[in-house]
Amino acid sequence: MADASINATRSYEPTFGDYFALLKPRVMSLVVFTALVGLLVAPVSLHPVEAFCAILFIALGAGASGALNMWYDADIDAVMRRTAKRPVPSGRVEPGEALAIGVGLSGLSVVMLALATNLAAAALLAFTIFFYAVVYTMWLKRWTPHNIVIGGAAGAFPPMIGWVAVTGTISIEAVLMFAIIFMWTPPHFWALALFTKSDYGDAGVPMLTVTHGRPTTRRHILAYALLLVPVAGWLALTSVGGPVTLLAFAVLNALFVLGAYRIWTRDDAEAETDNYLAERKFFKLSLYYLFLHFGALLVDASLRGVL
């Protein structure tokens, strides 16, 4: 957990960019996009102003989660090379400031989403923030190698929140949009854990690579890639799917399984020789996988609107 000693020697005032980085803008971009897709592919629509407000407040909720995560995880972030330059461990933002911003934005985003859309969407956003900040960050992350498996639910809720903001209810389409992100998250992060080498071990985070070893991690990546196929296929066959989604499903899942298979067939000695090239390519592919899958849903929704 963060403490004041991490940045007691701060010698300058934080900038707007420092505070913005506290909200994890790269993660926020994924949240905003998937929530937007969930909102736009729903069978009914919101007024454009209401839709804009819904996405804005969902984004603020995601940023609040990021700030709370950085506040609590500053001690382990300071140890890992990948996260050491984040605002709190680097001393650019004080832990107390991060906590205040996280709590303040949490309350603001939930209340305003309720006023802009409905109580069900606001309640789901509140639960998502709680799940990420408390269940994942404060409990699962430091306790179990299944941290990213269970904790991945937090990142899977945004399209469901977008859908509920429009419809007020949860349907199979919303559940499957949730499920595709939920199943995608573990192999995405396990690939990262493979090529970041000792970061998680140095920080004492029980990632699967640390607790069960890299060969087990490689097997799990392939298993989840295979389990993701029927989930993505089912989503493509629902009312929000269509020809573009089916094509994206066929191509993206073939590439995803192939990439996972290549990782499974390697050992660390082989991976070291090319600086974990296959693992880095798979991690990059996983980013395209999610954006293109949800982009395809958006294209099919646009085609239905035209036809």
Secondary structure, 3 states (H helix, E strand, C coil): CCCHHHHCCCCCCCCHHHHHHHCCHHHHHHHHHHHHHHHHCCCCCCCHHHHHHHHHHHHHHHHHHHHHHHHHCHHHHCCCCCCCCCCCCCCCCCHHHHHHHHHHHHHHHHHHHHHHCCHHHHHHHHHHHHHHHHHHHHHHHHCCCCHHHHHCHHHHCHHHHHHHHHHCCCCHHHHHHHHHHHHHHHHHHHHHHHHCCCHHHHHCCCCHHHHCCHHHHHHHHHHHHHHHHHHHHHHHCCCCCCHHHHHHHHHHHHHHHHHHHHHHCCCHHHHHHCCCHHHHHHHHHHHHHHHHHHHHHHHHHHHHHHC
